[in-house]
Amino acid sequence: MDLLWFYVAIALAVSDMLHTLIMWKIADNFYILLGGLISEMVNTPLQTWLVHEILEAVFHFIIMSLVFLNLKIGLFAALIHLVIDVGHNLLIKKHINEIEHRALHFVIESIFFIIITIIV
């Protein structure tokens, strides 16, 4: 049980790569149309981006809940992923590449889940 945090962080990284693969390689035309529809439904590009991030968090919630058969892990994983995505886009002004992005997520998510496993 001590390594649960590691497995969750790895699974969340795989879920993020799966999301990228599905949305940008397999269903890219649908994803672009969905983005246009969301953009038409909200008032600002910031709101469009936030809806996108929330939908991505829902994706991670579903995947992680299914992988671990645990809604609490799915919820925590989706929330920390959402917080990191929103936080680094709002706070880190320089563009980071894919490896830096994945490393940022993995380190913060690992620390978060280490803390969760210590508390619980």
N, C-alpha and C positions, 0 to 999 in steps of 0.2 A: 504494500500500500504506500510505502514511502516514495516510490517512483511514479505514482499516479500523475503528479504534476508534469513529469517529463513526457509521459504518454499523451496527456491532454495537449501539451504545447506542440508536440510532433503532429498529432491528429489535426490540430487547428491549422498548422502550417500546410498540411496536405489538403485540408478543406479549402484554404485560401488559393492554393495552386489549382485545385479542381474548379473553384469558382472562376478563376481567370481563364482556364481552358474552356469551360463550357460557354462562358459569356463572350469571350473575345475570339475564340477559334471555331466553335461549333454553332452557336446561336448569335453570331455577331450582328446579322441584319435585324433580327428580332430585338436584340439589346439596344441597337441604335433607334429603332422605332419606339421602343418602350421609353427610352430617354426623351425622345421628342414628345411623346404623349404626356409624360410627367412634367416636362417643361411647359407645356400648354396649360396644365392643370394648376400649376403654382405660379407665384408672382415673380420670383427672382432666380437667377442662376444658383445662388447659395441654397435656396430651398430645394431646387432640383438636385443638387449635390447631396444634401442631407437626406432626401428621400432615397437616393441611390445607396447611400451608406447604410441606412436603416434596412433596406431590402437585402443588402449583402449580409447584414447581421442576422436577419431572419433565415437566410440560406445557411449560415454557419450554425445557428441554433438547431435547425432541422438535422443537418449532417451530424453534428456533435452529439445531439440527443440520441440519434439512431446508433451511432458508433458505440457509445458508452451505455446505451439504454438507461439514461439518467437525464431527466429534464433539468435538474439543477446544474449539472456540468454544462449542458447545452446553453443554458441561460448565462452562466458565468462566462463561458467562452465567447458567446456572441457579444455580450456587453463589453468585455475587455477589448475585444477586437474592434468594436465600434469606437470605444473611447480612444484607442491608440490611433486609428485612422483619422478621426476627427481632430484629435489633439495634434498629431504631427503635421497635418495639413494646415492647421491654423497657426501653430507655433513655430514650426521649422520652415523658414522662408526659402531656403535653398532647395533645389530639386535633388532628390536622392535617387540613386539607381536601384534596380530590382534587388540586387544582393543586399544593399544597405537597408532597403525597405523590409525585406524578409528578416534580416538580422535584428533590426529594431523591434519588430513584432515578436520574434522568438525570445529575445532577452526579456522584454517587459512582460510578456505573457508567462514566461517561466517564473519570473520573480513573483508575479501575482499568484500563480497557482502554488508556488512553494509556500507563500504566506497563507493561502487558503488551507492547504493541507496541515500546516502547523496549528492554525486556529481550530480547525474541525477535528 
